[in-house]
Amino acid sequence: MARAGRATRTAAPVALLALVSAGCTGGSEPGSGATGAPSPPAASPSAVALPGTPVGEAAGWVLDQLAAGAGPTPEEARQRFSPGFLDQLGATPVAEVFDGLRALGPWTPTAFDGSETEALLSLATGSGTAYRMQVVVDADGVIGGLLFTEDTVAGREVATSWSEVADDLAGLAEETHLLAARVEDGACVPVDPAAVVAADEPAPLGSVFKLHVLGAVAAAVEDGSLAWDDELVVTDDVRSLPSGELQDAPEGAAVSVREAAGGMIAISDNTAADLLATTVGRPAVEAAVTALGTEDVSGLVPFLTTREVFTLGWGAPALLERWPDADVAERRQLLAELPSDLGGVEAADVTTPVWQRDVGWRASAEDVCRAHVGLQELAGRPGLEPVREVLAENPGLPLDEDVWDYAAFKGGSAPGVLAASWYLERADGEQLVLVAQAADGGAVDQPLFFAVVQDALGIIAEA
């Protein structure tokens, strides 16, 4: 049972218009309004200024519409929202959905975190209940995703022990896994018995699998078959779906191995990962899976590209039906039978969890810990220094620079799946690894998951 003040996995979105996120392949179950009595009005919060980026301007337009008495008109909706977004709404006019949201207003943005095309806003309302708004736009500012959810992070009780972290994770999903370990002589040693939850059981990884692709690239550089400054070419047959940026690159665009590796890790670029994986070859990536210490390779062999996962999971139902019971050889044959055009799958189609059917990538938290340690060992070899640089480009969450001298991060998501992993070097010389995984038949609360993981980072800082 969750402690008082803690959110449980029963929380659901208040209004789902459509979420097609370039940074995440996961979706959320639709909801139909807040439940329970409204909170008493609070003092008027201060609004933060929104940036003049495409997503900032789109978020401002949404909030302006909610402040208005009516709208948007059908014509305004067609101009502002993508066809895929409007298709998901079906016969429901955007104005009707906005009317339901206006009843909770006024809406005031109190925090903004985002890039040029994706943003997460914290919102205060007239009812006193806090919400979050996720917005995704294309390069022209057309809205392809808009999601309002009750803010399950605001006012939550911070976990201060490993048992509390484990309890909080357990409240988020059907399956949860946790490992906080100290690196001793190249081995992952738990910092506390309570910091180990099903850490030896293979579990969905989301994009954490890209650590193994990086390992294969490093091995190819070391044996001389590849160089960091070699140019790779983006083609339609390797182009994948978001997250990332390379999926929007024109046919024939060139990118260096180093640039592709950086994008694969820092912004989890799926097309970059597939470009690298196909360049070194599936056998090389599968060899890296073993070389990086994976004990049970069955969840990573055959090693799938993101394009294959999208096609198999959401574009080839007949092949998907055969996949769970197929052995390795049969699965390789099924991959050869996949349609070459992604099966017509678009980002908006990637909503239903398929991890239960063994589609994707699986490894244990212990395996992920060993992969991080193995990559750092590779990075210490001549010519492989970029491995360490690439892994540190995106720290994942805010980290105290007075505590940590170095942080390598890789996270991942898919429908019903969230994962996060860090290799950390503390100022006192300690090397530590934190891995958290969650998988559910529905959506996993991403902000709450990372709030719990942020608590874990605070605890491991003092381990």
Secondary structure as UniProt FT lines:
FT   TURN            4..5
FT   TURN            9..10
FT   STRAND          13..18
FT   TURN            22..23
FT   HELIX           54..67
FT   HELIX           74..80
FT   HELIX           83..89
FT   TURN            90..91
FT   HELIX           94..102
FT   TURN            103..104
FT   STRAND          108..114
FT   STRAND          118..124
FT   TURN            126..127
FT   STRAND          131..137
FT   TURN            139..140
FT   STRAND          143..150
FT   TURN            154..155
FT   HELIX           162..170
FT   TURN            171..172
FT   STRAND          175..184
FT   TURN            185..186
FT   STRAND          187..190
FT   HELIX           193..195
FT   STRAND          196..197
FT   TURN            199..200
FT   STRAND          203..204
FT   HELIX           206..209
FT   HELIX           210..222
FT   TURN            223..224
FT   TURN            228..229
FT   STRAND          231..233
FT   TURN            236..238
FT   HELIX           246..248
FT   TURN            251..252
FT   STRAND          254..256
FT   HELIX           257..266
FT   HELIX           270..280
FT   HELIX           282..291
FT   TURN            292..293
FT   HELIX           297..299
FT   HELIX           306..314
FT   HELIX           317..322
FT   TURN            323..325
FT   HELIX           328..336
FT   TURN            340..341
FT   HELIX           342..344
FT   HELIX           347..349
FT   TURN            350..351
FT   HELIX           355..357
FT   STRAND          362..363
FT   HELIX           365..379
FT   TURN            382..383
FT   HELIX           385..391
FT   TURN            401..403
FT   STRAND          404..414
FT   TURN            415..416
FT   STRAND          417..426
FT   TURN            427..428
FT   STRAND          431..439
FT   HELIX           446..460
FT   TURN            461..462
//
